[in-house]
Amino acid sequence: MPISSEEMDEVADGLFVRPVKNAGDEALIREHSIVIIVSLIHSEPDGRFSSDLPVENIPMIDGPRNEQQRFD
């Protein structure tokens, strides 16, 4: 069953979306067995992610300024 809260939303089975300010919440990461973080923010985060997990950085700008080929 998908979850939704102020901290995180499950948008598909096992795929969670959450604000960068909550990305280092170790208890929530363990509770949902998260194994990788995909970062879609424009700039490098300043150490807010769990140090144990791999992070895939895909810098994006909010809104229509992203290049179409990033979605193809």
C-alpha positions as CSV (number, residue, x, y, z in Angstrom):
1,M,0.0,0.0,0.0
2,P,1.5,3.4,-1.0
3,I,2.3,5.7,1.9
4,S,2.0,9.5,2.0
5,S,3.2,11.8,4.7
6,E,4.9,15.2,5.2
7,E,8.3,13.4,5.0
8,M,7.8,11.0,2.1
9,D,5.4,9.8,-0.6
10,E,5.5,6.3,-2.2
11,V,4.7,7.1,-5.8
12,A,5.1,3.5,-7.1
13,D,5.9,0.2,-5.4
14,G,9.2,0.8,-3.6
15,L,9.8,4.2,-5.2
16,F,9.7,7.1,-2.7
17,V,9.9,10.8,-3.2
18,R,10.9,13.2,-0.4
19,P,12.3,16.7,0.0
20,V,16.1,17.0,0.2
21,K,15.8,18.4,3.7
22,N,14.6,14.9,4.9
23,A,16.9,12.8,2.8
24,G,19.2,12.0,5.7
25,D,16.5,10.5,8.0
26,E,18.2,7.2,8.7
27,A,15.2,5.7,10.6
28,L,12.8,6.3,7.6
29,I,15.4,4.9,5.2
30,R,15.7,1.7,7.2
31,E,12.0,1.4,7.8
32,H,11.3,1.3,4.0
33,S,14.5,-0.6,3.0
34,I,15.7,2.1,0.7
35,V,18.9,1.1,-1.0
36,I,19.8,4.0,-3.4
37,I,19.1,7.7,-3.5
38,V,18.4,9.5,-6.8
39,S,19.0,13.2,-6.5
40,L,17.2,15.5,-9.0
41,I,18.2,18.8,-7.4
42,H,20.1,21.4,-9.5
43,S,23.2,21.6,-7.2
44,E,25.2,19.1,-5.2
45,P,23.6,18.6,-1.8
46,D,25.7,19.6,1.2
47,G,26.0,16.2,2.9
48,R,22.4,15.7,3.7
49,F,22.1,12.1,2.4
50,S,22.8,8.9,4.3
51,S,26.5,8.1,4.1
52,D,25.7,4.4,3.7
53,L,23.7,4.6,0.5
54,P,24.9,5.2,-3.1
55,V,23.6,8.5,-4.6
56,E,22.9,9.0,-8.3
57,N,23.0,12.7,-9.0
58,I,20.9,13.9,-12.0
59,P,21.0,17.7,-11.7
60,M,17.7,19.3,-12.9
61,I,16.2,22.7,-12.7
62,D,12.6,22.9,-11.5
63,G,10.2,23.8,-14.3
64,P,10.3,23.9,-18.1
65,R,14.0,24.9,-18.4
66,N,15.2,21.3,-18.5
67,E,16.5,19.9,-21.8
68,Q,14.0,17.5,-23.5
69,Q,16.6,14.8,-24.2
70,R,17.0,14.3,-20.4
71,F,13.5,12.7,-20.6
72,D,13.9,10.7,-23.8
